Amino acid sequence: MSSLNSISGKKLIKALEKQSYFITRQKGSHVRLTCTLYNKTHHITIPEHSPLKIGTLHGILKEVAEHLQIAKSKLIILLEL
């Protein structure tokens, strides 16, 4: 388990793809991922920065955890970050 302070955007995108998210578009260094679950579609934009700023990372994880209806701490374990 790596430190959350050193997660890159590319690593986060690969981890989210394992949780039913898929890339729908990219503009510059920002990648948009989409997931449909519980009849709701969720879009999230991930910057391909290395490393992601900690506030940006926590905001993304919070949104994804809410959509997947799990705790953020459980999401971190699922994503193997």
PLY file of the C-alpha trace (Angstrom):
ply
format ascii 1.0
element vertex 81
property float x
property float y
property float z
element edge 80
property int vertex1
property int vertex2
end_header
0.00 0.00 0.00
1.58 3.24 -1.14
1.29 6.61 0.48
-1.67 8.70 -0.65
0.75 11.63 -0.99
2.38 10.07 -4.05
-0.57 8.80 -6.13
-0.48 9.84 -9.77
-3.54 10.54 -11.87
-2.71 7.61 -14.17
-2.52 5.19 -11.22
-5.88 6.42 -9.88
-7.49 6.05 -13.32
-6.26 2.44 -13.61
-7.56 1.67 -10.12
-10.98 3.18 -10.88
-11.22 1.21 -14.13
-11.14 -1.94 -11.98
-14.24 -0.61 -10.17
-16.48 -0.30 -13.28
-15.37 3.19 -14.34
-14.37 3.70 -17.96
-12.77 6.57 -19.86
-15.30 8.59 -21.83
-13.11 11.47 -23.00
-9.91 13.38 -22.48
-9.10 17.04 -22.92
-5.49 17.93 -22.37
-4.29 16.39 -19.13
-7.78 15.80 -17.73
-9.52 12.45 -18.19
-13.25 11.98 -17.65
-14.42 8.64 -16.28
-17.99 7.39 -16.15
-19.69 4.70 -14.10
-23.34 3.61 -14.15
-24.48 1.92 -10.97
-27.87 1.71 -9.24
-29.42 3.32 -12.35
-27.34 6.45 -11.77
-24.54 7.66 -13.99
-21.55 9.24 -12.30
-18.90 11.31 -14.08
-15.58 12.23 -12.49
-12.67 14.15 -13.96
-9.17 13.06 -13.02
-6.15 15.25 -13.80
-3.18 13.23 -15.08
-0.80 14.98 -12.70
1.94 13.28 -10.77
1.46 13.35 -7.88
-2.15 14.47 -7.38
-2.58 17.17 -4.78
-3.88 15.60 -1.58
-7.03 17.77 -1.50
-7.87 16.86 -5.10
-7.34 13.17 -4.38
-9.53 13.21 -1.27
-12.28 15.07 -3.14
-12.25 12.49 -5.93
-12.26 9.59 -3.47
-15.14 11.15 -1.52
-17.27 11.52 -4.67
-16.53 7.99 -5.87
-17.24 6.50 -2.42
-20.60 8.30 -2.29
-21.54 6.96 -5.72
-20.49 3.41 -4.86
-22.24 3.78 -1.48
-19.23 2.67 0.56
-16.97 4.36 3.09
-13.97 6.26 1.75
-11.61 4.13 3.85
-13.06 0.94 2.31
-12.70 2.47 -1.17
-8.99 3.14 -0.55
-8.56 -0.53 0.36
-10.53 -1.68 -2.71
-8.46 0.51 -5.01
-5.24 -0.81 -3.42
-3.82 2.72 -3.16
0 1
1 2
2 3
3 4
4 5
5 6
6 7
7 8
8 9
9 10
10 11
11 12
12 13
13 14
14 15
15 16
16 17
17 18
18 19
19 20
20 21
21 22
22 23
23 24
24 25
25 26
26 27
27 28
28 29
29 30
30 31
31 32
32 33
33 34
34 35
35 36
36 37
37 38
38 39
39 40
40 41
41 42
42 43
43 44
44 45
45 46
46 47
47 48
48 49
49 50
50 51
51 52
52 53
53 54
54 55
55 56
56 57
57 58
58 59
59 60
60 61
61 62
62 63
63 64
64 65
65 66
66 67
67 68
68 69
69 70
70 71
71 72
72 73
73 74
74 75
75 76
76 77
77 78
78 79
79 80
